[in-house]
Amino acid sequence: MDADTRADNPAAVFPSRGKSRWPARLDLLQGATGLLLGLFMWGHMLFVSSILISKDLMWSVTRFFEGYYFFGETYPAIVSIVVATVTLLFIAHAMLALRKFPASYQQYHVLRLHRLQLKHSDTTLWWVQVLTGFALFFLASPHLYQMLIHPAAIGPYGSADRVWSYGWWPLYLALLLCVELHGGIGLYRLALKWGWFETGNPARTRRRLRRAKWGLTAFFLLLGILTLGAYMKIGFEHRDRVGERYAPAEAVQGPGR
C-alpha cells in the first residue's frame, strides 16, 4: 500500500476495533437500578401510608418486616439489611447517572440552550430529573442512615416522634417531592425507551404514558402528603411522651376483652 492510499484511507493505517459496548451496559444497569428503586419507592409509600387506616395496622406492617410473623419475635436487623441493600442500589444508580450530568459550565450552557430552543416537554422532564436527582444526594442520605442504624425506632409513635418532635418533617416533605418527581419521570422514560406499552403509534403511546405518569405522580404525592400530615398530627399529640413505644389495642386490652 503506497503513502497516498494510506493518507486517503486512515482506517487502513488504524483499523477499527469496533465500538465499546460498555456505555450500553452501564445504561442498562442504570435503568435496572432505577426501576428497582422506583418500584421500592411505590411499595414503601403504600406501607408507610398504613398509618392512615390505623396505628394498629402500621404497627402490624412494621412487625411483618421485622420478621415477627415468621419467627415469633422481632428482628429489626432485617430492616437494616433491606435498608443497606436499598442504599447500595441508590449509590450505584447515582454513580451511573452522574455520567449524564453536565460536567462543566460549558456543557450546562449548551444543555440550557438546547432545552430552550427545542421546547420539548420530555427534554424539560429530563432536566427536572437531573435537578431532583442532585437534590436526592442530600435528602435521601440522612433518611437511609437513620433507618439503617435505628431500625427499631420505626412504628406509629417512633416514626411520628421523629417527624414532629425531632423536626424531620421539612426534610421528609422535600424528599417526598423530589422522590416522586424523579422516580415518576424515570419510570416514564424507561417505559418509552424500552417500548413496554407500545401501541404502534409513537405519539399516542407517549401521550398515554405521560398521562399515566402524571396521574401516578399526583396520586403518590397526595398519598405522601396525607401520610406525612398523619404522622405530624400523631407526633404533636404524643409530644409529651417522646420515646414511648406503641402498644396495639389488643395488647393493651388483653385477649378476649
C-alpha positions as CSV (number, residue, x, y, z in Angstrom):
1,M,0.0,0.0,0.0
2,D,1.5,3.3,-1.0
3,A,1.6,6.6,1.0
4,D,-1.2,8.3,-0.9
5,T,-3.5,5.4,-0.3
6,R,-2.7,5.4,3.4
7,A,-3.3,9.1,3.6
8,D,-6.7,8.9,1.9
9,N,-7.8,5.9,4.0
10,P,-6.9,6.4,7.7
11,A,-8.7,3.1,8.5
12,A,-6.1,1.2,6.6
13,V,-3.5,2.5,9.0
14,F,-5.6,2.4,12.1
15,P,-8.1,-0.4,11.7
16,S,-11.3,0.0,13.7
17,R,-11.7,-2.2,16.7
18,G,-15.4,-1.7,16.9
19,K,-17.4,0.5,19.3
20,S,-17.3,-0.3,23.0
21,R,-20.4,-2.0,24.5
22,W,-19.7,-0.6,28.0
23,P,-21.8,2.6,27.5
24,A,-24.8,0.4,26.6
25,R,-24.1,-2.0,29.6
26,L,-23.8,0.9,32.0
27,D,-27.0,2.4,30.6
28,L,-28.8,-0.9,31.1
29,L,-27.5,-1.1,34.7
30,Q,-28.7,2.5,35.3
31,G,-32.1,1.6,34.1
32,A,-32.3,-1.6,36.1
33,T,-31.3,0.1,39.4
34,G,-33.7,2.9,38.7
35,L,-36.5,0.5,38.0
36,L,-35.9,-1.4,41.3
37,L,-35.7,1.8,43.3
38,G,-38.8,3.2,41.7
39,L,-40.8,0.1,42.5
40,F,-39.4,0.1,46.0
41,M,-40.4,3.7,46.3
42,W,-44.1,3.0,45.5
43,G,-44.2,-0.1,47.7
44,H,-42.6,1.9,50.6
45,M,-45.2,4.6,50.2
46,L,-48.0,2.1,50.4
47,F,-46.6,0.5,53.5
48,V,-46.0,3.8,55.5
49,S,-49.4,5.1,54.5
50,S,-51.0,2.3,56.5
51,I,-51.0,4.9,59.3
52,L,-53.9,6.5,57.5
53,I,-56.0,3.4,58.3
54,S,-54.9,2.9,61.9
55,K,-51.9,2.8,64.2
56,D,-52.5,-0.9,64.8
57,L,-52.2,-1.6,61.1
58,M,-49.0,0.4,60.8
59,W,-47.6,-1.5,63.9
60,S,-48.5,-4.8,62.2
61,V,-46.8,-3.8,58.9
62,T,-43.7,-2.8,60.9
63,R,-43.6,-6.1,62.8
64,F,-44.1,-8.0,59.5
65,F,-40.9,-6.5,58.1
66,E,-39.1,-7.3,61.4
67,G,-40.0,-11.0,60.9
68,Y,-42.4,-11.2,63.8
69,Y,-45.0,-13.3,61.9
70,F,-42.3,-15.7,60.7
71,F,-40.1,-16.2,63.7
72,G,-42.4,-15.3,66.6
73,E,-40.2,-12.4,67.7
74,T,-38.9,-9.2,66.1
75,Y,-35.5,-8.9,64.4
76,P,-35.0,-5.2,63.5
77,A,-31.7,-6.2,61.8
78,I,-33.8,-7.5,58.9
79,V,-34.9,-3.9,58.3
80,S,-31.3,-2.8,58.4
81,I,-30.4,-5.4,55.8
82,V,-33.2,-4.2,53.5
83,V,-32.1,-0.6,54.0
84,A,-28.4,-1.5,53.3
85,T,-29.5,-3.2,50.1
86,V,-31.5,-0.1,49.0
87,T,-28.6,2.1,49.9
88,L,-26.2,0.2,47.7
89,L,-28.7,0.4,44.9
90,F,-29.1,4.1,45.5
91,I,-25.3,4.6,45.4
92,A,-24.9,2.5,42.3
93,H,-27.7,4.3,40.5
94,A,-26.3,7.7,41.5
95,M,-22.8,6.9,40.2
96,L,-24.2,5.6,36.9
97,A,-26.4,8.6,36.5
98,L,-23.5,11.0,37.1
99,R,-22.2,10.0,33.6
100,K,-25.0,12.1,32.1
101,F,-24.8,15.1,34.3
102,P,-23.3,18.3,32.8
103,A,-19.7,18.1,33.9
104,S,-18.8,21.8,33.3
105,Y,-20.5,25.2,32.9
106,Q,-20.0,24.9,29.1
107,Q,-21.9,21.7,29.0
108,Y,-24.6,23.2,31.2
109,H,-24.9,26.2,28.9
110,V,-25.2,24.0,25.8
111,L,-27.9,21.9,27.5
112,R,-29.8,25.0,28.6
113,L,-29.8,26.5,25.0
114,H,-30.8,23.1,23.6
115,R,-33.7,22.9,26.0
116,L,-34.9,26.4,25.3
117,Q,-34.6,26.0,21.6
118,L,-36.4,22.6,21.4
119,K,-39.1,23.5,23.9
120,H,-39.8,19.7,24.1
121,S,-41.6,18.5,27.2
122,D,-39.5,15.4,27.5
123,T,-36.3,17.4,27.4
124,T,-37.7,19.6,30.2
125,L,-38.6,16.4,32.2
126,W,-35.1,15.1,31.8
127,W,-33.8,18.4,33.2
128,V,-36.2,18.2,36.2
129,Q,-34.9,14.6,36.7
130,V,-31.3,15.9,36.8
131,L,-32.2,18.6,39.4
132,T,-34.2,16.3,41.6
133,G,-31.6,13.6,41.4
134,F,-28.9,16.1,42.6
135,A,-31.2,17.1,45.5
136,L,-31.7,13.4,46.4
137,F,-28.0,13.0,47.1
138,F,-28.5,15.3,50.2
139,L,-32.2,14.5,51.1
140,A,-32.2,10.7,50.9
141,S,-28.9,10.0,52.6
142,P,-29.9,11.2,56.1
143,H,-33.1,9.2,55.9
144,L,-31.3,6.0,54.8
145,Y,-28.7,6.4,57.5
146,Q,-31.4,6.9,60.2
147,M,-33.2,3.8,59.1
148,L,-30.0,1.8,58.9
149,I,-28.8,2.5,62.4
150,H,-32.2,2.8,64.2
151,P,-34.4,0.2,62.6
152,A,-36.2,-0.5,65.9
153,A,-37.4,3.2,66.0
154,I,-39.9,2.6,63.3
155,G,-43.5,2.5,64.4
156,P,-46.6,4.6,65.0
157,Y,-45.1,6.6,67.8
158,G,-41.4,6.2,66.9
159,S,-41.9,7.5,63.4
160,A,-44.3,10.2,64.5
161,D,-41.8,11.4,67.1
162,R,-39.1,11.6,64.5
163,V,-41.3,13.6,62.2
164,W,-42.6,16.1,64.7
165,S,-40.6,16.2,67.9
166,Y,-37.2,15.7,66.2
167,G,-38.1,18.1,63.4
168,W,-37.7,15.8,60.4
169,W,-40.9,16.8,58.6
170,P,-39.3,19.6,56.4
171,L,-36.7,17.1,55.1
172,Y,-39.4,14.5,54.5
173,L,-41.6,16.9,52.6
174,A,-38.8,17.9,50.3
175,L,-37.8,14.3,50.0
176,L,-41.3,13.3,49.0
177,L,-41.5,16.0,46.3
178,C,-38.1,15.1,44.8
179,V,-38.6,11.3,45.0
180,E,-42.0,11.3,43.4
181,L,-41.0,13.6,40.6
182,H,-37.6,11.9,40.0
183,G,-38.9,8.4,40.2
184,G,-42.0,9.0,38.1
185,I,-40.1,10.7,35.3
186,G,-37.5,7.9,35.4
187,L,-40.1,5.2,35.1
188,Y,-41.9,7.1,32.3
189,R,-38.6,7.4,30.3
190,L,-37.8,3.8,30.9
191,A,-41.2,2.7,29.5
192,L,-40.6,5.0,26.5
193,K,-37.1,3.7,25.9
194,W,-37.9,0.0,26.0
195,G,-41.3,0.2,24.4
196,W,-43.1,-1.6,27.3
197,F,-46.5,-0.2,26.5
198,E,-46.1,0.4,22.7
199,T,-49.4,0.8,20.8
200,G,-48.0,1.0,17.3
201,N,-48.5,4.8,17.3
202,P,-45.5,6.5,19.0
203,A,-47.3,9.8,19.5
204,R,-50.3,8.1,21.1
205,T,-48.0,5.9,23.2
206,R,-46.2,9.0,24.5
207,R,-49.4,10.8,25.3
208,R,-50.8,7.8,27.2
209,L,-47.6,7.2,29.2
210,R,-47.4,10.9,30.0
211,R,-50.9,10.9,31.4
212,A,-50.2,7.7,33.4
213,K,-47.0,9.3,34.7
214,W,-48.7,12.5,35.9
215,G,-51.6,10.5,37.3
216,L,-49.4,8.2,39.4
217,T,-47.2,11.2,40.5
218,A,-50.3,13.1,41.7
219,F,-51.6,10.0,43.4
220,F,-48.4,9.3,45.3
221,L,-47.8,12.9,46.1
222,L,-51.3,13.3,47.6
223,L,-50.9,10.0,49.5
224,G,-47.5,11.1,50.8
225,I,-48.7,14.5,52.0
226,L,-51.7,12.9,53.8
227,T,-49.4,10.3,55.3
228,L,-46.9,12.9,56.5
229,G,-49.7,15.0,57.9
230,A,-51.0,12.0,59.8
231,Y,-47.5,11.4,61.4
232,M,-47.2,15.1,62.2
233,K,-50.6,15.0,64.0
234,I,-49.7,11.9,65.9
235,G,-46.3,13.3,66.8
236,F,-47.9,16.6,68.0
237,E,-50.4,14.7,70.2
238,H,-47.5,12.5,71.5
239,R,-45.0,15.3,72.1
240,D,-45.1,15.0,75.9
241,R,-44.3,11.3,75.7
242,V,-41.4,11.2,73.2
243,G,-39.7,7.8,73.2
244,E,-42.7,5.8,74.4
245,R,-43.3,2.6,72.3
246,Y,-46.7,2.0,70.7
247,A,-48.7,-1.0,72.1
248,P,-51.6,-2.2,69.9
249,A,-55.1,-2.2,71.3
250,E,-55.2,-6.0,71.6
251,A,-52.1,-6.0,73.8
252,V,-53.4,-3.2,76.0
253,Q,-56.8,-4.7,76.5
254,G,-55.7,-8.3,76.6
255,P,-57.1,-11.2,74.7
256,G,-60.8,-11.9,75.0
257,R,-61.8,-8.5,76.2
